[in-house]
């Protein structure tokens, strides 16, 4: 079984003016596709892994019976594939309020404003390429952190809720080097609140 590039749950121009159509097209059809193609390629050598979900593969990364170079390729390309899947699903042109999540965030971070500030600061100050995440740990507690490159919360045993991609390819066409503006505007397309 080979994994497929998921259709976006909205059109490429649906997130404008916050994320432009050209960025979405290139990001989805080129960058995401490239991670997927390389992930499928490395899995050709491991038919037993093709029966697992990408999330299961990443969750058990250290226990896989694969070469070190293939483990690294799975981490990078499988992570890129899965992380982008979550990123696309985190956004929408229409809000889909999650009152339970909002309550949990307010309880954990004292207020929604405090949470947004902490999450934004994390995304803006992440050095180099990577992601900022809201996750549930194995105790079902909310946590935020950033991960470099295509590292995945699944490899840490955490369950992703949503993320922001802070690789330059996610924003450079519209925002150039202004990551902070991209992060500030991204809240307008985060679907949960």
C-alpha positions in Angstrom: 0.0 0.0 0.0 1.3 3.5 -0.8 0.1 6.6 1.0 -1.7 9.3 -1.0 -1.6 13.1 -1.0 -4.8 14.1 0.7 -7.1 16.6 -0.9 -7.2 19.9 1.0 -10.5 20.4 2.9 -10.8 23.8 1.1 -9.6 25.4 -2.2 -6.1 26.7 -2.5 -7.4 30.3 -2.3 -9.8 29.7 0.6 -7.4 31.1 3.2 -6.7 34.4 1.5 -5.8 37.1 2.3 -3.9 35.4 5.2 -2.3 32.6 3.2 -2.2 33.2 -0.5 -3.3 30.8 -3.2 0.2 30.5 -4.8 1.8 29.6 -1.5 -0.9 27.0 -0.8 -0.5 25.4 -4.3 3.2 25.2 -4.1 3.2 24.1 -0.5 0.6 21.4 -1.0 1.4 20.1 -4.5 5.2 20.4 -4.4 6.6 20.3 -0.9 4.0 18.0 0.6 4.0 15.8 -2.4 7.8 15.5 -2.3 7.7 14.3 1.4 5.1 11.8 0.4 7.0 10.5 -2.6 10.2 10.0 -0.6 8.3 8.4 2.3 6.6 5.9 -0.1 9.9 5.2 -1.7 11.7 4.2 1.5 8.7 2.1 2.6 9.1 0.0 -0.6 11.9 -1.8 1.2 9.6 -2.7 4.1 6.3 -4.3 3.1 5.4 -5.0 6.7 5.3 -1.2 7.4 3.0 -0.6 4.5 0.1 -2.1 6.5 0.5 0.4 9.3 -0.7 4.0 9.4 2.0 6.7 9.0 1.2 7.7 12.6 1.8 4.2 13.9 5.1 4.1 12.0 6.3 7.4 13.5 5.1 6.4 17.0 7.3 3.3 16.8 10.2 4.9 15.0 12.9 3.7 17.4 11.6 0.1 17.4 11.5 -0.3 13.6 13.7 -3.0 12.1 15.2 -0.7 9.5 18.6 0.6 8.7 19.7 3.8 10.4 19.6 5.7 7.1 16.1 4.5 6.4 15.0 5.3 9.9 16.2 8.9 9.3 14.4 9.0 5.9 11.2 7.7 7.5 11.5 10.3 10.3 12.1 13.2 7.9 9.8 12.3 5.0 7.1 10.5 7.1 7.2 13.3 9.5 6.9 15.8 6.7 3.9 13.9 5.3 2.1 13.6 8.6 2.9 17.1 9.9 1.5 18.6 6.7 -1.6 16.5 7.0 -2.2 17.9 10.4 -1.4 21.5 9.4 -3.9 21.4 6.5 -6.6 20.0 8.9 -5.8 22.7 11.5 -7.0 25.5 9.2 -10.2 26.5 7.6 -11.9 29.5 6.0 -14.7 28.9 8.5 -14.4 28.6 12.3 -15.4 25.3 13.8 -15.5 26.2 17.4 -14.3 23.5 19.8 -15.7 24.7 23.2 -14.2 21.8 25.1 -10.7 22.6 23.7 -11.2 26.3 24.5 -12.1 25.4 28.1 -9.1 23.1 28.5 -6.8 25.8 27.1 -8.2 28.5 29.4 -7.8 26.2 32.4 -4.2 25.1 31.4 -2.9 28.5 30.3 -5.1 30.8 32.4 -6.7 32.5 29.4 -7.0 32.2 25.7 -5.0 35.4 25.3 -2.1 34.0 27.4 -2.1 30.8 25.4 -2.1 32.6 22.0 0.8 34.8 23.2 2.9 31.8 24.4 2.1 29.8 21.2 2.9 32.7 19.0 6.1 33.5 20.8 7.2 29.9 20.4 6.4 29.9 16.7 8.1 33.3 16.1 11.3 32.5 18.0 11.8 28.9 16.7 15.3 28.9 15.2 15.3 27.7 11.6 12.8 25.4 10.1 10.2 23.6 12.1 6.8 23.6 13.7 4.9 24.9 16.8 2.5 22.3 18.3 -0.4 22.0 20.7 -0.5 18.4 21.8 -1.8 16.1 24.5 0.8 14.1 26.4 0.4 10.5 27.5 -1.4 11.9 30.7 -3.9 13.7 28.4 -2.4 17.1 29.5 -2.1 19.9 27.0 1.4 21.0 26.1 2.9 23.4 23.6 6.4 23.1 22.1 8.3 23.5 18.9 10.1 20.8 17.0 12.8 21.2 14.3 12.6 20.1 10.7 10.1 17.3 10.3 10.2 15.9 13.8 6.8 14.7 14.9 5.0 14.6 18.2 4.1 11.0 17.5 7.8 10.1 18.0 7.5 11.6 21.5 4.4 9.7 22.3 2.2 12.8 22.1 -1.1 13.3 20.3 -1.1 16.4 18.0 -4.1 18.7 18.2 -2.9 21.4 15.8 0.3 23.0 14.5 1.7 25.9 12.6 4.4 25.3 9.9 7.2 27.8 10.4 9.4 26.6 7.5 9.9 29.5 5.1 8.1 27.7 2.3 4.9 28.1 4.3 4.9 31.9 4.2 7.8 33.3 2.1 5.9 34.2 -1.1 3.5 36.5 0.8 5.5 37.5 3.9 9.1 37.1 2.8 11.2 37.2 6.0 8.4 38.4 8.2 7.6 35.3 10.1 5.9 37.2 12.9 3.3 38.7 10.5 2.6 35.2 9.2 2.1 33.8 12.7 -0.1 36.7 13.7 -2.3 36.3 10.6 -2.4 32.5 10.9 -4.8 32.8 13.9 -7.4 34.0 11.5 -7.4 30.7 9.7 -7.0 28.3 12.7 -10.3 26.6 12.7 -10.8 25.7 16.4 -11.5 29.2 17.8 
